[in-house]
Amino acid sequence: MKANYLVAVVVVCGAAIWIGSGVFGREADHSAKPAQAEEKVVPRFRVAVVKTRQEMHARQIVLSGRTEADRRVTVTTRANGTVIDLKVRRGSVVKTGDVMAVLSDEAREAMVAQAQARLEQRKAELKARLTLIAQGNLAPLQRPSLEAELRAAEASLAQAQAEFEKNEVRAPIGGIVNSVPIERGQALETGASVADVISLDPMLAVVEVAERQLSGVKLGDKATVRVITGEEVEGRVRFISAAASAQTRTYRIDVEIPNADHGIPDGVTCEVMLALAPVPATQVPRSALTFSSEGRLGVRSVGPDGKVAFNDVTIVQDGPSDVWLSGVPDGARVVVQGQDFVKEGEIVEAVPAETLIKS
C-alpha cells in the first residue's frame, strides 16, 4: 500500500510540474512577443522625395498683345488752294520737312512782294529822316515813330512769307505714307487731310497686365517680343499706365522695340515676355503638385521623423516640367512619387528619387 501511495504522489507531482511549465511558458512567450513586435515596426509606405532649396527667382510672364506705331500723324493743309503737285503716294518714305504736296498760289506771292516793297520804302524813309534829324532840320522825337514803322513793315513781310509757305504741305515727322486721300487738281480748304504718316521706328508692343502682376513691372525692364511673323527682338518697358481699364481692370504697358528696317508692321499680334521682380520660390517637378482633402493646392513633404506634412503653395511660375512655388519650407523633402497614397501624419519611408529610379 505504501508503494502504491508513493507512486500516486509522484505521478500527481509530475503532472502538476508538466502543466505548470506549459502555463509559465505561454506567459513568457506572450510577454516577449510585444517587445519583438515593437522592434519590427516598419513604415507602411515607401515614397520618393527630392530635397528642395528656396532661392530668389525672377518670375516671367507671357502676355499677348499687338504692335503699334510709335507716332501716327494726319498731315493737313494750312491754307486754301488747289493741289498743283502731289509728291507722295501710299508707301512713300518721307523725312521730317519733306514737301508732300504743293497748293496753288492764291495771290500769296503777290502779298509777299507788296510787303517787301513796303519794307524797302520804310527803310529809305528812315534813312532820309535820320539825316534830317542829324542836320537839325527834323525833330529828334520823330525817330522812335520812324523806327516803329520800319518794324511794322518787317512784321508784315514775315507774315506774308509765312502765308506763302503754306502753299507747300510738309511732313511733320519721318515715316511711311500710309494713305493719300487726295488727287492732283483737287480743291482743298484749310485743315483738309492730305496724307497719313506713321513712324515705324521705334515700334511699340502693347500689352495689358493684371493688377496683381503690376507691382513686378518697372520702367526700363527688359522684355522679349515675339511677333507672329516669327521675328524675336529685345525691348524695354517705356510706359506703364497709371489707371486701369474700366472694362478689363488691366493696365496698359508699352514695350519699345527697334525697327530700323521697318520689318515689323503696325497692328500685328505679338507675345511679350516680361521678367518680373525676383521673389523667394522653390523649384519642384510638376508631378509633386497634389490636392489636400479640402481641395487646397500644395505638396506633401516628409519630416526628419518620417511623418508626412502638407504644405499649401502658390504657383510663382509654371513650366513644362518644373514649377516654381512659394510656401515650401527651405530644405523640405518634397514627395514626388506616392504623394497621392499617403496622408498627413502618416509615417513613411522616404527614399531619394534618384535612388528609386536607379533601382
C-alpha positions in Angstrom: 0.0 0.0 0.0 2.8 2.4 0.8 4.4 1.6 -2.5 1.2 2.4 -4.4 0.8 5.6 -2.4 4.2 6.8 -3.3 3.7 6.1 -7.0 0.5 8.1 -7.0 2.2 11.0 -5.3 5.0 11.0 -7.8 2.6 10.9 -10.7 0.5 13.8 -9.3 3.6 15.9 -8.7 4.9 15.2 -12.2 1.6 16.1 -13.8 1.5 19.4 -11.8 5.0 20.3 -12.9 4.2 19.5 -16.5 1.0 21.6 -16.5 2.8 24.4 -14.7 5.7 24.5 -17.2 3.2 24.9 -20.0 1.4 27.8 -18.4 4.5 29.7 -17.5 6.0 29.1 -20.9 3.0 30.6 -22.6 3.1 33.6 -20.3 6.8 34.1 -21.1 6.0 33.8 -24.8 3.2 36.4 -24.6 5.4 38.8 -22.7 8.2 38.5 -25.3 6.1 38.9 -28.4 5.1 42.6 -27.8 8.8 43.6 -27.4 9.6 41.7 -30.6 6.7 43.4 -32.4 7.8 46.8 -31.3 11.3 46.1 -32.7 9.8 45.1 -36.1 7.7 48.2 -36.7 8.2 49.4 -40.3 6.8 52.3 -42.3 3.6 51.4 -44.0 4.6 53.0 -47.4 7.7 54.0 -49.3 7.7 57.4 -51.2 10.3 59.1 -53.4 11.4 62.5 -52.3 13.7 65.3 -53.5 15.4 67.8 -51.2 14.5 71.3 -52.2 16.2 74.7 -51.8 14.5 78.1 -51.6 16.0 80.8 -53.8 15.2 84.2 -55.4 13.5 83.5 -58.7 12.9 86.1 -61.4 9.4 85.4 -62.5 8.5 85.6 -66.1 5.0 86.2 -67.6 4.0 85.9 -71.2 1.3 88.3 -72.4 -0.5 88.5 -75.8 -0.7 92.0 -77.4 -0.2 93.9 -80.6 2.3 96.1 -82.3 1.5 99.8 -82.6 3.3 102.6 -84.4 5.1 104.9 -82.1 3.8 108.0 -83.9 1.0 108.5 -86.3 0.1 111.9 -87.9 -2.5 113.1 -90.3 -1.0 115.8 -92.4 -3.4 118.6 -93.2 -3.4 121.8 -95.2 -2.9 125.2 -93.6 -4.4 127.3 -96.3 -7.0 127.1 -99.1 -5.9 126.1 -102.6 -5.8 123.6 -105.4 -3.4 120.7 -105.5 -1.0 121.5 -108.3 1.7 118.9 -107.4 1.4 115.7 -105.3 4.8 114.3 -104.5 3.9 111.2 -102.4 1.7 108.1 -102.7 0.9 105.1 -100.4 4.1 103.5 -99.2 6.4 106.5 -99.8 9.1 107.0 -97.3 9.4 110.7 -96.1 11.7 112.6 -93.8 10.8 115.4 -91.5 10.3 118.6 -93.6 9.9 116.8 -97.0 7.4 118.5 -99.3 4.4 116.2 -99.8 2.1 118.5 -101.8 2.0 122.0 -103.4 -1.1 124.2 -103.4 -2.0 127.0 -105.8 -0.6 130.4 -105.0 -3.9 132.2 -104.3 -2.2 135.6 -104.5 0.1 134.8 -101.6 3.2 135.5 -103.6 1.9 139.0 -104.5 1.3 139.7 -100.9 5.0 138.9 -100.2 6.1 141.3 -103.0 3.8 144.0 -101.6 5.2 143.6 -98.1 8.8 143.6 -99.4 8.2 146.9 -101.3 6.6 148.5 -98.2 9.7 147.4 -96.2 12.1 149.0 -98.7 10.1 152.2 -98.6 10.2 152.3 -94.8 14.0 151.8 -94.9 14.5 154.6 -97.3 12.3 157.0 -95.4 14.1 156.2 -92.1 17.5 156.8 -93.7 16.5 160.1 -95.2 14.8 161.4 -92.0 17.7 160.3 -89.8 19.9 162.6 -92.0 17.5 165.5 -91.5 17.5 164.8 -87.7 21.3 164.8 -87.7 21.3 168.2 -89.6 18.8 169.6 -87.1 16.1 170.1 -89.7 13.8 167.5 -88.1 12.8 167.0 -84.5 14.6 164.0 -82.9 11.3 162.9 -81.3 10.2 161.6 -84.7 12.9 158.9 -84.7 11.0 156.4 -82.5 8.0 156.7 -84.7 10.0 156.1 -87.8 11.7 153.0 -86.4 8.3 151.6 -85.3 7.0 152.0 -88.9 10.1 150.0 -90.1 9.5 147.3 -87.6 5.8 147.0 -88.6 6.9 146.7 -92.3 9.3 143.9 -91.3 6.5 142.1 -89.5 4.2 142.4 -92.4 6.8 140.9 -94.7 7.3 137.9 -92.3 3.6 137.3 -92.1 3.3 137.4 -95.9 6.1 134.9 -96.3 4.6 132.6 -93.7 1.3 132.6 -95.6 3.2 131.9 -98.8 5.0 128.9 -97.3 1.6 127.4 -96.6 1.4 126.6 -100.3 3.7 123.7 -99.5 2.5 120.8 -97.3 5.4 119.3 -95.5 5.9 116.1 -93.5 5.9 116.8 -89.7 7.6 113.5 -88.9 9.6 111.0 -90.8 8.0 107.7 -91.6 5.9 105.8 -94.2 2.9 107.3 -96.0 0.0 105.0 -95.2 -2.8 106.7 -97.1 -3.3 109.7 -99.5 -6.9 110.6 -99.8 -6.5 113.5 -102.3 -5.7 113.8 -106.0 -3.9 116.3 -108.1 -6.2 119.2 -109.2 -8.5 118.8 -106.2 -9.5 122.0 -104.4 -8.9 121.9 -100.7 -9.9 124.1 -97.7 -7.8 124.8 -94.6 -7.5 121.7 -92.5 -8.2 119.2 -95.3 -6.4 115.8 -94.9 -3.5 115.3 -97.3 -1.9 112.1 -96.1 -1.4 109.8 -93.1 2.2 109.2 -92.0 3.2 106.6 -89.5 6.6 106.2 -87.8 7.7 102.6 -87.5 11.0 103.1 -85.7 10.8 102.5 -82.9 7.8 100.2 -82.8 5.7 99.6 -79.7 4.5 96.3 -78.4 1.3 97.0 -76.4 0.0 94.5 -73.8 -2.4 94.6 -70.8 -1.2 93.3 -67.4 -3.4 92.2 -64.5 -3.3 94.3 -61.3 -1.8 91.5 -59.2 1.2 91.4 -61.6 1.6 95.2 -62.0 3.9 95.6 -59.0 6.5 93.4 -60.6 6.9 95.5 -63.7 9.2 98.6 -63.7 10.1 101.2 -66.3 13.2 100.2 -68.1 12.7 96.5 -67.5 13.9 94.2 -70.3 11.3 92.4 -72.4 11.4 89.9 -75.2 8.9 90.4 -78.0 7.9 87.6 -80.4 6.0 88.7 -83.5 3.5 86.4 -85.2 5.8 86.6 -88.3 8.4 84.7 -86.3 10.8 87.6 -85.6 12.0 87.9 -82.0 13.5 91.2 -80.7 14.6 92.6 -77.3 13.0 95.8 -76.0 12.4 97.8 -72.8 9.3 98.9 -70.9 8.7 102.5 -71.8 5.3 103.2 -70.4 3.1 101.8 -67.6 -0.4 103.1 -67.3 -1.3 104.8 -64.0 -5.1 103.9 -64.4 -6.8 100.6 -65.1 -9.1 100.0 -68.0 -12.7 100.3 -66.8 -13.8 97.3 -68.8 -11.0 94.8 -68.1 -9.3 96.2 -64.9 -5.9 95.7 -66.6 -3.1 98.2 -67.1 -1.5 99.1 -70.4 2.2 98.6 -70.8 4.2 99.8 -73.8 7.4 98.0 -74.7 9.7 99.9 -77.1 11.5 97.8 -79.7 13.9 98.8 -82.5 12.6 98.5 -86.1 15.1 100.3 -88.3 14.4 98.1 -91.3 10.6 98.5 -90.9 10.3 94.7 -90.8 7.7 94.7 -88.1 4.4 96.2 -89.3 1.9 98.1 -87.3 -1.1 96.2 -85.8 0.2 92.6 -85.8 -0.2 90.1 -83.0 2.8 89.6 -80.7 3.8 87.9 -77.5 5.7 89.9 -74.8 7.7 88.0 -72.2 8.3 90.2 -69.1 10.7 89.4 -66.3 9.1 90.4 -63.0 10.8 91.3 -59.8 12.5 88.3 -58.1 10.7 86.6 -55.2 11.6 83.7 -52.9 10.5 80.4 -54.5 11.2 76.7 -54.7 11.6 74.6 -57.9 9.9 71.2 -57.8 8.7 68.8 -60.5 5.2 69.3 -61.7 4.4 65.7 -60.5 4.8 66.9 -56.9 1.7 69.0 -57.0 -1.4 67.5 -55.3 -4.6 68.5 -53.5 -5.4 68.2 -49.9 -8.6 66.5 -48.7 -10.1 70.0 -48.5 -9.2 70.7 -52.1 -6.2 73.1 -51.5 -3.3 73.0 -53.9 0.0 72.0 -52.4 2.8 69.5 -52.0 3.5 66.8 -49.4 6.8 66.6 -47.6 8.4 64.2 -45.2 9.9 65.5 -42.0 13.0 64.1 -40.2 10.8 61.8 -38.1 9.3 60.3 -41.3 5.9 62.0 -40.8 4.0 63.3 -43.8 3.0 67.0 -43.9 1.0 69.1 -46.3 2.3 72.5 -47.5 -0.1 75.0 -49.1 1.6 76.6 -52.1 1.1 79.3 -54.7 2.4 78.9 -58.2 5.0 81.6 -59.0 5.9 80.4 -62.4 4.7 77.4 -64.4 6.9 75.4 -66.7 6.6 72.4 -69.0 8.4 70.0 -66.5 9.0 72.1 -63.3 7.2 74.7 -61.4 8.3 77.5 -59.0 6.3 77.6 -55.8 6.0 79.8 -52.8 5.1 78.3 -49.5 7.5 75.3 -49.5 9.9 75.4 -46.4 13.6 75.8 -47.2 15.3 72.4 -47.3 12.0 70.4 -47.3 12.0 66.9 -48.6 9.1 67.1 -51.1 7.3 63.8 -52.2 7.4 63.4 -55.9 6.2 59.8 -56.1 3.5 58.3 -53.9 2.1 61.6 -52.6 -1.4 60.7 -53.5 -1.3 57.4 -51.5 -0.3 58.9 -48.1 -2.0 61.2 -45.6 -0.8 63.9 -43.2 0.7 62.5 -40.1 1.4 59.1 -41.6 4.9 57.6 -41.1 6.5 56.6 -44.3 9.9 55.6 -45.6 11.5 58.4 -47.6 13.7 57.3 -50.4 15.6 59.8 -52.6 14.0 59.9 -56.1 17.4 59.2 -57.8 17.8 56.0 -55.8 14.3 54.8 -56.6 14.8 55.5 -60.3 18.1 53.6 -60.4 16.6 50.6 -58.5 
